[in-house]
Amino acid sequence: MSGDNKYDWDYLVIGGGSGGIASAKRAASHGAKVAVIEGARLGGTCVNVGCVPKKVMWSAATIADILKHDMHHYGFPSGPESASKFDWAHLKKARDAYVLRLNGIYANGFTNAGVEHIEGFATFKDAHTVEVSKKTAGGEEVWEVTAQKILIATGGRPTIPPGEGIAEHCIDSDGFFETEELP
């Protein structure tokens, strides 16, 4: 597939979430010259601020519930002090390290599959050209890349519905997983 020098890439994927990653690796396995443009961490919503960190938090809540209500059934001393020893900062640090490990696994998967990871945000210039922008210490770096085929796999973002008092009393998953103190 990768014989046409008219384009930089045979296949360019905009978005490094589950769908974009799977598509890019599949195309590369069939001989395409492939790149993925992603401006945030690899893995998308599920890995970074969705399924994965939510399951870590759910597991911690389950353990806390067992400690609070059932540990005496298994020979452990119980009481209010057992659940009060919870360390939110420690859990957040461990959860974030786990997510970073997964980001690294995706990056290694790209390397092993022959997929190039382009860090930045894409804007279409025409049907075969995107402009990539990336914030740097000195401002912003901007360049163009071309591809014969381009997949838009950007996923979604959380939104707070309109209404009086809603925005002030809500937090989305992006904000929740950045919370430094126990809510």
Summary of the structure (lengths in Angstrom):
residues: 183
radius of gyration: 21.6
end to end distance: 52.6
largest distance: 71.1
contacts: 497
relative contact order: 0.20
helix: 43%
strand: 25%
